[in-house]
Amino acid sequence: MKMVQRLLPFLVLSLLCASAQATPYPTKPLRLVVPFAAGGNTDIAARLLAQGLSTEFKQPVYVENKAGAGTAVGTEEVARSLADGYTLLFTTVGLAVNLMNPAVPATNVDRAFYRYRNAVLGEFN
């Protein structure tokens, strides 16, 4: 009986939390930035993904191609956007490979990713 009395507040709290409704996402159109030229394989894959996301979320997903500087232009655009979850980056594994290689010269965006990588994974070399 004492065990039930101790657990009753937690049971009530868990029921209240379960009944709480999260705000719907997304409530406005999404922006999918592709740091490659339009018409390439990455662009085609991003547009297919955008079509599926639009259907799933019932919100438009706009694909923007921001090619240049080995994906740095588009990546920097996303890094500087509001952190509200409405601007997404669609890129290839090449970006991850560039960030993992300390011999590759770093841009401002790359330095931020290097700091994050080092904080999460530790220093390389």
Stockholm file with secondary structure:
# STOCKHOLM 1.0

chainA/1-125         MKMVQRLLPFLVLSLLCASAQATPYPTKPLRLVVPFAAGGNTDIAARLLAQGLSTEFKQPVYVENKAGAGTAVGTEEVARSLADGYTLLFTTVGLAVNLMNPAVPATNVDRAFYRYRNAVLGEFN
#=GR chainA/1-125 SS CHHHHHHHHHHHHHHHHHHCCCCCSCSSCEEEEESSCTTSHHHHHHHHHHHHHHHHHTSCEEEEECCCGGGHHHHHHHHHSCSSSCEEECCCHHHHHHHHCTTSCCCHHHHHHHHHHHHHHCCCC
#=GC SS_cons         CHHHHHHHHHHHHHHHHHHCCCCCSCSSCEEEEESSCTTSHHHHHHHHHHHHHHHHHTSCEEEEECCCGGGHHHHHHHHHSCSSSCEEECCCHHHHHHHHCTTSCCCHHHHHHHHHHHHHHCCCC
//
